Amino acid sequence: MLRWLLALLFLANVLAFVTMRGLFGPSPAAGTREPNHLNRQVRPEQLRVTPMSAADAADLAVVGGPAPVAPIAASALSQ
């Protein structure tokens, strides 16, 4: 039973290897998937990239930084 499992895994690895080497054509990551995509854009001249202002950046969380402290007012409980 184990011998057949190992043979099946070996054949699956060989198939994956030859597939990535281009037996069935180029891999999807080999190049652009939609070469005519840029030609079909609607009004690409209206696309604008602008830097983020300081006010907009204040709303974003800092990755890897400490968690912000919530402004909570506390008072002693009466017994």
MARDREN-951701 format. One record per atom (N, C-alpha, C): residue number from 1; x, y, z negated. Coordinates in Angstrom, 1 decimal. Example, Ala and Ser with C-alpha at 12.3 -4.5 7.8 and 13.67 -1.06 7.14 Angstrom:
<rs>
  nr     px     py     pz
   1   13.2   -5.7   -7.8
   1   12.3   -4.5   -7.8
   1   13.2   -3.3   -7.8
   2   12.8   -2.2   -7.1
   2   13.7   -1.1   -7.1
   2   12.9    0.0   -7.9
</rs>
This chain:
<rs>
  nr     px     py     pz
   1    0.8   -1.2    0.0
   1    0.0    0.0    0.0
   1    0.9    1.3    0.0
   2    1.9    1.3   -0.9
   2    2.8    2.4   -1.0
   2    3.6    2.6    0.3
   3    3.9    1.5    1.0
   3    4.7    1.5    2.2
   3    3.9    2.3    3.3
   4    2.6    2.0    3.4
   4    1.8    2.6    4.4
   4    1.6    4.1    4.1
   5    1.5    4.5    2.8
   5    1.4    5.9    2.4
   5    2.6    6.6    2.8
   6    3.8    6.0    2.5
   6    5.0    6.7    2.9
   6    5.2    6.8    4.4
   7    4.8    5.8    5.2
   7    4.8    5.9    6.6
   7    3.9    7.0    7.1
   8    2.7    7.1    6.6
   8    1.8    8.1    7.0
   8    2.3    9.5    6.7
   9    2.9    9.7    5.5
   9    3.5   11.0    5.2
   9    4.7   11.3    6.1
  10    5.5   10.3    6.4
  10    6.6   10.5    7.3
  10    6.1   11.0    8.7
  11    5.0   10.3    9.2
  11    4.5   10.7   10.5
  11    3.8   12.1   10.5
  12    3.2   12.4    9.4
  12    2.6   13.8    9.2
  12    3.7   14.8    9.2
  13    4.9   14.5    8.6
  13    6.0   15.5    8.6
  13    6.6   15.6   10.0
  14    6.7   14.5   10.7
  14    7.3   14.6   12.1
  14    6.3   15.4   13.0
  15    5.0   15.1   12.8
  15    4.0   15.9   13.6
  15    4.1   17.4   13.3
  16    4.2   17.7   12.0
  16    4.3   19.1   11.6
  16    5.6   19.8   12.2
  17    6.7   19.0   12.2
  17    8.0   19.5   12.7
  17    7.9   19.8   14.2
  18    7.4   18.8   15.0
  18    7.3   19.0   16.4
  18    6.3   20.1   16.8
  19    5.3   20.3   16.0
  19    4.3   21.3   16.2
  19    4.9   22.7   16.0
  20    5.7   22.8   15.0
  20    6.4   24.1   14.7
  20    7.5   24.4   15.7
  21    8.0   23.4   16.3
  21    9.1   23.5   17.3
  21    8.5   23.9   18.6
  22    7.2   23.9   18.8
  22    6.6   24.3   20.1
  22    6.1   23.3   21.0
  23    5.9   22.1   20.5
  23    5.4   21.0   21.4
  23    4.0   21.3   22.0
  24    3.2   22.0   21.2
  24    1.8   22.3   21.6
  24    1.7   23.8   22.0
  25    2.8   24.4   22.2
  25    2.8   25.9   22.6
  25    3.4   26.7   21.5
  26    3.5   28.0   21.7
  26    4.1   28.8   20.6
  26    3.3   28.8   19.4
  27    4.0   29.0   18.2
  27    3.2   29.1   17.0
  27    2.5   30.4   16.9
  28    1.4   30.5   16.1
  28    0.7   31.7   16.0
  28    1.5   32.9   15.5
  29    2.5   32.6   14.7
  29    3.4   33.7   14.1
  29    4.5   34.1   15.1
  30    4.6   33.5   16.3
  30    5.7   33.8   17.2
  30    5.6   35.1   17.8
  31    4.4   35.7   17.9
  31    4.3   37.0   18.5
  31    3.0   37.7   18.3
  32    2.7   38.7   19.1
  32    1.4   39.3   18.9
  32    0.3   38.4   19.3
  33   -0.8   38.4   18.6
  33   -1.9   37.6   18.8
  33   -2.9   38.2   19.8
  34   -2.9   39.5   19.8
  34   -3.8   40.2   20.7
  34   -3.0   41.3   21.4
  35   -2.4   40.9   22.5
  35   -1.6   41.9   23.2
  35   -2.3   43.1   23.8
  36   -3.6   42.9   24.1
  36   -4.4   44.0   24.6
  36   -5.1   44.8   23.6
  37   -4.8   44.6   22.3
  37   -5.6   45.2   21.2
  37   -5.3   46.7   21.3
  38   -4.1   47.2   21.5
  38   -3.8   48.6   21.5
  38   -4.5   49.3   22.7
  39   -4.6   48.6   23.8
  39   -5.2   49.2   25.0
  39   -6.7   49.4   24.8
  40   -7.3   48.6   23.9
  40   -8.8   48.6   23.7
  40   -9.2   49.5   22.6
  41   -8.3   50.2   21.9
  41   -8.7   51.1   20.8
  41   -9.6   52.3   21.3
  42  -10.5   52.6   20.5
  42  -11.4   53.8   20.8
  42  -10.8   55.0   20.1
  43  -10.5   56.0   20.9
  43   -9.9   57.3   20.4
  43   -8.7   57.1   19.4
  44   -7.6   56.5   19.9
  44   -6.5   56.3   18.9
  44   -5.8   57.6   18.6
  45   -6.0   58.7   19.3
  45   -5.4   60.0   19.0
  45   -6.0   60.6   17.7
  46   -7.2   60.1   17.3
  46   -7.8   60.7   16.1
  46   -7.3   60.0   14.8
  47   -6.5   59.0   14.9
  47   -5.9   58.4   13.7
  47   -4.9   59.3   13.1
  48   -5.0   59.7   11.9
  48   -4.1   60.6   11.2
  48   -3.6   59.9    9.9
  49   -2.3   60.0    9.7
  49   -1.7   59.5    8.5
  49   -1.3   60.7    7.7
  50   -1.8   60.8    6.5
  50   -1.5   62.0    5.6
  50   -0.9   61.5    4.3
  51    0.0   62.2    3.7
  51    0.6   61.8    2.4
  51   -0.5   62.0    1.3
  52   -0.4   61.2    0.3
  52   -1.3   61.2   -0.8
  52   -1.0   62.4   -1.7
  53   -2.0   63.1   -2.1
  53   -1.7   64.2   -3.1
  53   -1.5   63.7   -4.5
  54   -1.0   64.6   -5.3
  54   -0.8   64.2   -6.7
  54   -2.1   63.9   -7.5
  55   -3.2   64.6   -7.1
  55   -4.5   64.3   -7.8
  55   -5.0   62.9   -7.4
  56   -4.8   62.5   -6.1
  56   -5.3   61.2   -5.7
  56   -4.4   60.1   -6.3
  57   -3.1   60.4   -6.5
  57   -2.2   59.4   -7.0
  57   -2.4   59.1   -8.5
  58   -3.0   60.1   -9.2
  58   -3.3   60.0  -10.6
  58   -4.4   58.9  -10.9
  59   -5.2   58.7   -9.9
  59   -6.3   57.7  -10.1
  59   -5.9   56.3   -9.9
  60   -4.7   56.1   -9.3
  60   -4.2   54.7   -9.0
  60   -3.5   54.1  -10.2
  61   -3.6   52.8  -10.4
  61   -2.9   52.2  -11.5
  61   -1.5   52.0  -11.1
  62   -0.6   52.0  -12.1
  62    0.8   51.8  -11.8
  62    1.1   50.3  -12.0
  63    1.6   49.7  -10.9
  63    1.8   48.3  -10.9
  63    3.1   48.1  -11.7
  64    3.0   47.2  -12.7
  64    4.1   46.9  -13.6
  64    4.3   47.8  -14.8
  65    3.5   48.8  -14.8
  65    3.6   49.7  -16.0
  65    2.7   49.3  -17.1
  66    2.8   50.0  -18.2
  66    1.9   49.6  -19.3
  66    0.4   49.9  -19.1
  67   -0.4   49.2  -19.7
  67   -1.9   49.5  -19.5
  67   -2.2   50.8  -20.2
  68   -3.1   51.6  -19.6
  68   -3.4   52.9  -20.1
  68   -4.2   52.7  -21.4
  69   -4.0   53.6  -22.4
  69   -4.8   53.6  -23.6
  69   -6.1   54.3  -23.5
  70   -7.2   53.6  -23.8
  70   -8.5   54.2  -23.7
  70   -8.7   55.3  -24.8
  71   -9.3   56.4  -24.5
  71   -9.5   57.5  -25.5
  71  -10.7   57.1  -26.3
  72  -10.5   56.4  -27.4
  72  -11.5   55.9  -28.3
  72  -11.4   56.7  -29.7
  73  -12.5   57.3  -30.1
  73  -12.4   57.9  -31.4
  73  -12.9   56.9  -32.5
  74  -12.1   56.8  -33.6
  74  -12.4   55.8  -34.6
  74  -12.5   56.5  -35.9
  75  -13.4   56.0  -36.8
  75  -13.6   56.6  -38.1
  75  -13.7   55.4  -39.1
  76  -13.5   55.7  -40.4
  76  -13.6   54.6  -41.4
  76  -15.1   54.3  -41.6
  77  -15.4   53.0  -41.9
  77  -16.7   52.6  -42.1
  77  -17.0   52.8  -43.6
  78  -18.2   53.2  -43.9
  78  -18.7   53.4  -45.3
  78  -19.3   52.0  -45.8
  79  -19.0   51.7  -47.0
  79  -19.5   50.5  -47.6
  79  -20.6   50.7  -48.5
</rs>
